[in-house]
Amino acid sequence: MARILIIEDDNVMGNVIKINLEEKGYETIEASDGAEAIELLSKEHVDLIITDIFMPKMDGIELIRELLKKNPDAKIVAISGGGITKNPDIYVESALAHGAIKGFIKPIDMSELISTVQEALA
């Protein structure tokens, strides 16, 4: 069973993603920001990471750069609601430029997210 780390500071969004992934048989673990995710990943193995971009302490772009430095093969999916700019396209494009395999704009189409996860882990 694949293990997925969900990094999301919005509890409602994090729970929606978690429930949808677990219904498809994936194991999930969660972090509320990039700094917490880095600490968690020093102790835990995951097969895929889904991260919000605009978060406190360490944003998703910085997190993507850090994770790919340590593990260039990491599979990372980015999501954004736009943050303070209210322009999620900018954040998603930046995440893709920094190495995310796919980016989503909130509200997320869960069936599309699940398809992306399945393809990435196949």
N, CA and C of each residue as an Amber inpcrd file, in Angstrom:
protein
   366
   0.8530000  -1.1830000   0.0000000   0.0000000   0.0000000   0.0000000
   0.8950000   1.2420000   0.0000000   0.6230000   2.1660000  -0.8980000
   1.3930000   3.4000000  -0.9850000   1.0540000   4.3330000   0.1680000
   2.0690000   5.0570000   0.5940000   1.9160000   5.9930000   1.7030000
   2.0880000   7.4160000   1.1770000   1.1400000   8.2780000   1.5100000
   1.1140000   9.6430000   0.9910000   1.1290000  10.6400000   2.1430000
   2.0080000  11.6380000   2.0230000   2.0560000  12.7380000   2.9830000
   1.2350000  13.8930000   2.4300000   0.2760000  14.3530000   3.2280000
  -0.5520000  15.5050000   2.8820000  -0.0840000  16.6740000   3.7460000
   0.3360000  17.7540000   3.0960000   0.8000000  18.9390000   3.8220000
  -0.1770000  20.0670000   3.4970000  -0.9850000  20.4010000   4.4760000
  -2.0660000  21.3760000   4.2590000  -2.3800000  22.0640000   5.5740000
  -2.3390000  23.4090000   5.5710000  -2.6410000  24.1450000   6.8000000
  -4.1320000  24.3700000   7.0100000  -4.9430000  24.0870000   6.0080000
  -6.3970000  24.1770000   6.1260000  -6.9100000  22.7790000   6.4890000
  -7.3600000  22.6170000   7.7290000  -7.7880000  21.2930000   8.2160000
  -8.9030000  20.6800000   7.3890000  -9.8510000  21.5000000   6.9470000
 -10.9670000  20.9810000   6.1590000 -10.4480000  20.4000000   4.8400000
  -9.6160000  21.1680000   4.1280000  -9.0730000  20.6960000   2.8540000
  -8.2120000  19.4510000   3.0720000  -7.3870000  19.4740000   4.1020000
  -6.5500000  18.3130000   4.4030000  -7.3760000  17.0660000   4.6510000
  -8.4610000  17.2150000   5.3980000  -9.3320000  16.0630000   5.6840000
 -10.0470000  15.5530000   4.4420000 -10.4600000  16.4560000   3.5710000
 -11.1170000  16.0400000   2.3200000 -10.1470000  15.2060000   1.4780000
  -8.9200000  15.6740000   1.3480000  -7.9160000  14.9260000   0.5810000
  -7.6500000  13.5810000   1.2410000  -7.4570000  13.5960000   2.5520000
  -7.1770000  12.3700000   3.3120000  -8.2800000  11.3340000   3.1220000
  -9.5180000  11.7340000   3.2960000 -10.6510000  10.8070000   3.1730000
 -10.7130000  10.2130000   1.7740000 -10.5510000  11.0550000   0.7550000
 -10.6080000  10.5670000  -0.6220000  -9.4870000   9.5860000  -0.9300000
  -8.2920000   9.8590000  -0.4480000  -7.1720000   8.9410000  -0.6880000
  -7.3440000   7.6330000   0.0760000  -7.7810000   7.7200000   1.3180000
  -7.9630000   6.5080000   2.1200000  -9.0850000   5.6310000   1.5680000
 -10.1160000   6.2480000   0.9790000 -11.1800000   5.4660000   0.3410000
 -10.6460000   4.6560000  -0.8360000  -9.5520000   5.1190000  -1.4320000
  -8.9320000   4.4080000  -2.5600000  -7.8340000   3.4450000  -2.0900000
  -7.6870000   3.3150000  -0.7710000  -6.7560000   2.3350000  -0.2310000
  -5.3610000   2.8510000   0.0990000  -5.1500000   4.1480000   0.0090000
  -3.8450000   4.7040000   0.3360000  -3.7400000   4.9750000   1.8300000
  -2.5380000   4.8260000   2.3480000  -2.2540000   5.2100000   3.7290000
  -1.8130000   6.6650000   3.6950000  -2.2690000   7.4680000   4.6290000
  -1.8940000   8.8790000   4.6480000  -1.3000000   9.2710000   5.9900000
  -0.3900000  10.2350000   5.9280000   0.0850000  10.9280000   7.1200000
  -0.0120000  12.4110000   6.8050000  -0.0330000  13.2350000   7.8370000
  -0.2970000  14.6550000   7.6250000   0.6910000  15.5540000   8.3440000
   0.9110000  16.7290000   7.7380000   1.6760000  17.8080000   8.3490000
   0.9360000  19.1020000   8.0340000   1.0640000  20.0980000   8.9170000
   0.3220000  21.3430000   8.7270000   1.1370000  22.4430000   8.0560000
   2.4390000  22.2180000   7.8680000   3.2640000  23.1910000   7.1480000
   4.5580000  22.5200000   6.6980000   5.3620000  23.2490000   5.9330000
   6.5820000  22.6910000   5.3770000   7.6030000  22.2840000   6.4170000
   7.7540000  23.0830000   7.4630000   8.7260000  22.7680000   8.5080000
   8.3560000  21.4630000   9.2110000   7.0920000  21.2890000   9.5220000
   6.6270000  20.0470000  10.1440000   6.8440000  18.8620000   9.1950000
   6.6210000  19.0860000   7.9110000   6.8080000  18.0210000   6.9110000
   8.2650000  17.5800000   6.8380000   9.1990000  18.5220000   6.8430000
  10.6270000  18.1850000   6.7970000  10.9980000  17.3260000   7.9990000
  10.5260000  17.7180000   9.1730000  10.8130000  16.9410000  10.3880000
  10.2110000  15.5390000  10.2840000   8.9700000  15.4530000   9.8400000
   8.2860000  14.1670000   9.6970000   9.0160000  13.2700000   8.7060000
   9.4590000  13.8470000   7.5960000  10.1280000  13.0520000   6.5630000
  11.5220000  12.5860000   6.9780000  12.0790000  13.1690000   8.0230000
  13.3660000  12.6790000   8.5280000  13.1920000  11.3490000   9.2580000
  11.9340000  11.0190000   9.6140000  11.6440000   9.7850000  10.3580000
  10.7640000   8.8080000   9.5890000  10.0460000   9.3070000   8.6060000
   9.0360000   8.5040000   7.9130000   9.3200000   8.4220000   6.4200000
   8.9770000   7.2930000   5.8090000   9.0630000   7.1310000   4.3590000
   7.6720000   7.3400000   3.7550000   7.6320000   8.0700000   2.6470000
   6.3830000   8.2130000   1.9000000   6.6780000   7.9780000   0.4170000
   5.6410000   7.6080000  -0.3120000   5.7740000   7.3480000  -1.7410000
   5.4080000   8.5540000  -2.5960000   4.6240000   9.4830000  -2.0090000
   4.1780000  10.6660000  -2.7380000   3.8280000  11.7420000  -1.7260000
   4.0010000  12.9800000  -2.1520000   3.7170000  14.1270000  -1.2860000
   2.7170000  15.0380000  -1.9870000   1.6980000  15.4420000  -1.2730000
   0.7500000  16.4530000  -1.7580000   0.9030000  17.6500000  -0.8270000
   1.2940000  18.7780000  -1.3930000   1.5270000  19.9440000  -0.5470000
   0.7860000  21.1830000  -1.0230000   0.2450000  21.8870000  -0.0580000
  -0.2700000  23.2230000  -0.3050000   0.9500000  24.1010000  -0.5900000
   0.7570000  25.2280000  -1.1890000   1.8820000  26.1080000  -1.4850000
   1.9630000  27.2490000  -0.4840000   0.8760000  27.9330000  -0.2470000
   0.8870000  29.0860000   0.6550000   0.5870000  28.6050000   2.0760000
   1.6650000  28.5060000   2.9000000   1.5380000  28.0020000   4.2800000
   2.4650000  28.8010000   5.1880000   2.1970000  28.7740000   6.4970000
   3.1010000  29.4440000   7.4360000   4.3990000  28.6410000   7.6150000
   5.3870000  29.2620000   8.1970000   6.6930000  28.6910000   8.5640000
   7.5560000  28.3520000   7.3600000   7.0880000  27.5140000   6.4570000
   7.8250000  27.1940000   5.2320000   6.7970000  26.9560000   4.1440000
   6.8560000  27.7650000   3.0900000   5.8580000  27.6080000   2.0370000
   6.1700000  26.4020000   1.1530000   5.2220000  26.0630000   0.3080000
   5.3380000  24.8730000  -0.5180000   6.4590000  24.9350000  -1.5350000
   6.7780000  26.1110000  -2.0670000   7.8540000  26.2370000  -3.0440000
   9.1940000  25.9370000  -2.3770000   9.4220000  26.5400000  -1.2320000
  10.6590000  26.2670000  -0.4800000  10.7310000  24.7860000  -0.0990000
   9.6090000  24.2230000   0.2990000   9.5550000  22.8060000   0.6560000
   9.9120000  21.9320000  -0.5430000   9.3480000  22.2160000  -1.7030000
   9.6420000  21.4330000  -2.9070000  11.1390000  21.4670000  -3.1960000
  11.7440000  22.6550000  -3.1350000  13.1920000  22.7690000  -3.3800000
  13.9840000  21.9250000  -2.3850000  13.6390000  22.0160000  -1.1120000
  14.3420000  21.2500000  -0.0700000  14.2060000  19.7440000  -0.2910000
  12.9800000  19.3140000  -0.5450000  12.7350000  17.8790000  -0.7080000
  13.4650000  17.3160000  -1.9180000  13.4680000  18.0480000  -3.0150000
  14.1220000  17.5500000  -4.2270000  15.6450000  17.6020000  -4.1250000
  16.1810000  18.4880000  -3.2800000  17.6250000  18.4720000  -3.0090000
  18.0100000  17.1630000  -2.3270000  17.1960000  16.7590000  -1.3560000
  17.4650000  15.5430000  -0.5840000  17.1110000  14.2860000  -1.3630000
  16.0540000  14.3570000  -2.1600000  15.5900000  13.1920000  -2.9090000
  15.0760000  13.6500000  -4.2780000  15.9550000  13.6630000  -5.2780000
  15.5540000  14.1540000  -6.6080000  14.4250000  13.3550000  -7.2580000
  14.1700000  12.1550000  -6.7720000  13.1110000  11.3160000  -7.3350000
  11.7680000  11.4710000  -6.6210000  11.7050000  12.3680000  -5.6350000
  10.4520000  12.5530000  -4.8850000   9.3250000  12.9610000  -5.8290000
   8.1610000  12.3890000  -5.5970000   6.9620000  12.7140000  -6.3750000
   6.1330000  13.6880000  -5.5540000   5.9920000  14.9020000  -6.0870000
   5.3170000  15.9630000  -5.3450000   4.2050000  16.5700000  -6.1860000
   3.0250000  16.6550000  -5.6030000   1.8710000  17.3020000  -6.2240000
   1.5960000  18.5650000  -5.4080000   1.4450000  19.6910000  -6.1030000
   1.2210000  20.9700000  -5.4250000  -0.2250000  21.4220000  -5.6030000
  -0.7400000  22.0990000  -4.5720000  -2.0870000  22.6690000  -4.6420000
  -2.0320000  24.1070000  -4.1260000  -2.8980000  24.9630000  -4.6890000
  -2.9130000  26.3490000  -4.2350000  -4.2950000  26.9710000  -4.3850000
  -4.6040000  27.7900000  -3.4120000  -5.8230000  28.5880000  -3.4720000
  -5.5200000  30.0360000  -3.7940000  -4.2490000  30.3650000  -3.9510000
  -3.8740000  31.7150000  -4.3480000  -3.1850000  32.5360000  -3.2850000
  -3.3050000  32.1280000  -2.0190000  -2.6330000  32.8780000  -0.9650000
  -3.0240000  34.3360000  -0.9480000  -2.0700000  35.1840000  -0.5900000
  -2.3680000  36.6100000  -0.4700000  -2.5560000  37.2830000  -1.8220000
  -2.0230000  36.6860000  -2.8870000  -2.1670000  37.3010000  -4.2100000
  -3.5150000  36.9780000  -4.8340000  -4.1660000  35.9510000  -4.3250000
  -5.4370000  35.4600000  -4.8790000  -5.2660000  35.0340000  -6.3420000
  -4.0180000  34.6890000  -6.7130000  -3.7330000  34.2390000  -8.0600000
  -3.0250000  32.8860000  -7.9860000  -3.7910000  31.8040000  -7.8700000
  -3.1790000  30.4880000  -7.6900000  -2.3460000  30.0260000  -8.8800000
  -2.6260000  30.5330000 -10.0730000  -1.8540000  30.1230000 -11.2500000
  -0.3680000  30.3930000 -11.0640000  -0.0270000  31.5340000 -10.4890000
   1.3760000  31.8960000 -10.2740000   2.0560000  30.8690000  -9.3750000
   1.4030000  30.4940000  -8.2890000   1.9870000  29.5360000  -7.3580000
   2.1220000  28.1500000  -7.9820000   1.1050000  27.7240000  -8.7020000
   1.1490000  26.3990000  -9.3340000   2.2440000  26.3590000 -10.3990000
   2.3390000  27.4010000 -11.2150000   3.3950000  27.4530000 -12.2330000
   4.7740000  27.4120000 -11.5910000   4.9460000  28.1190000 -10.4900000
   6.2210000  28.1160000  -9.7770000   6.5320000  26.7230000  -9.2170000
   5.5320000  26.0700000  -8.6650000   5.7260000  24.7180000  -8.1180000
   6.1630000  23.7560000  -9.2230000   5.5260000  23.8520000 -10.3760000
   5.9000000  22.9930000 -11.5050000   7.3160000  23.3020000 -11.9750000
   7.6740000  24.5790000 -12.0240000   9.0200000  24.9730000 -12.4420000
  10.0840000  24.4730000 -11.4750000   9.7050000  24.3030000 -10.2080000
  10.6500000  23.8230000  -9.1990000  10.6490000  22.3050000  -9.0390000
   9.8120000  21.5930000  -9.7990000   9.8990000  20.1370000  -9.7890000
   8.6670000  19.3570000  -9.3920000   7.5670000  20.0390000  -9.0550000
   6.3330000  19.2960000  -8.7760000   5.8920000  18.5870000 -10.0610000
   5.2990000  17.4050000  -9.9110000   4.8790000  16.6490000 -11.0920000
   3.5320000  17.1140000 -11.6290000   2.7480000  17.7720000 -10.7790000
   1.4190000  18.2390000 -11.1760000   0.9930000  19.3210000 -10.1920000
   0.1570000  20.2490000 -10.6570000  -0.3600000  21.2900000  -9.7930000
  -1.8620000  21.4140000  -9.9390000  -2.5240000  21.7090000  -8.8330000
  -3.9790000  21.8680000  -8.8050000  -4.3420000  23.1910000  -8.1580000
  -5.4120000  23.7880000  -8.6550000  -5.9540000  25.0070000  -8.0830000
  -7.2060000  24.6370000  -7.2870000  -7.2970000  25.1870000  -6.0700000
  -8.4670000  24.9430000  -5.2300000  -9.6590000  25.6940000  -5.7910000
 -10.8550000  25.1530000  -5.7260000 -11.1940000  23.8320000  -5.1990000
 -10.7130000  22.7310000  -6.1460000 -10.2320000  21.6640000  -5.5540000
  -9.6170000  20.5750000  -6.3050000 -10.6780000  19.5870000  -6.7850000
 -10.5300000  19.1520000  -8.0190000 -11.3500000  18.0640000  -8.5500000
 -10.7310000  16.7730000  -7.9970000 -11.3880000  16.1720000  -7.0300000
 -10.8190000  15.0100000  -6.3470000 -10.5910000  13.8210000  -7.2860000
 -11.4520000  13.6380000  -8.2620000 -11.2340000  12.5120000  -9.1840000
  -9.9670000  12.7420000 -10.0070000  -9.6950000  13.9900000 -10.3570000
  -8.4710000  14.3050000 -11.0910000  -7.2350000  14.1250000 -10.2030000
  -7.3560000  14.5180000  -8.9320000  -6.2510000  14.3200000  -7.9950000
  -5.9680000  12.8240000  -7.8220000  -7.0110000  12.0310000  -7.6460000
  -6.8300000  10.5800000  -7.4830000  -6.1690000   9.9840000  -8.7370000
  -6.5960000  10.4100000  -9.9090000  -5.9950000   9.9230000 -11.1610000
  -4.5100000  10.2710000 -11.2140000  -4.1560000  11.4790000 -10.8120000
  -2.7610000  11.9080000 -10.7880000  -1.9500000  11.0450000  -9.8320000
  -2.5040000  10.7810000  -8.6560000  -1.8230000   9.9430000  -7.6610000
  -1.6320000   8.5330000  -8.2200000  -2.6670000   7.9750000  -8.7990000
  -2.5700000   6.6140000  -9.3540000  -1.5130000   6.5420000 -10.4370000
  -1.4740000   7.5250000 -11.3330000  -0.4740000   7.5370000 -12.4090000
   0.9420000   7.6800000 -11.8410000   1.1000000   8.5630000 -10.8770000
   2.4320000   8.8100000 -10.2970000   2.9760000   7.5780000  -9.5760000
   2.0870000   6.8080000  -8.9940000   2.5130000   5.6410000  -8.2100000
   2.5080000   4.3380000  -9.0100000   2.0630000   4.3960000 -10.2620000
   2.0020000   3.1770000 -11.0890000   3.3910000   2.7010000 -11.4680000
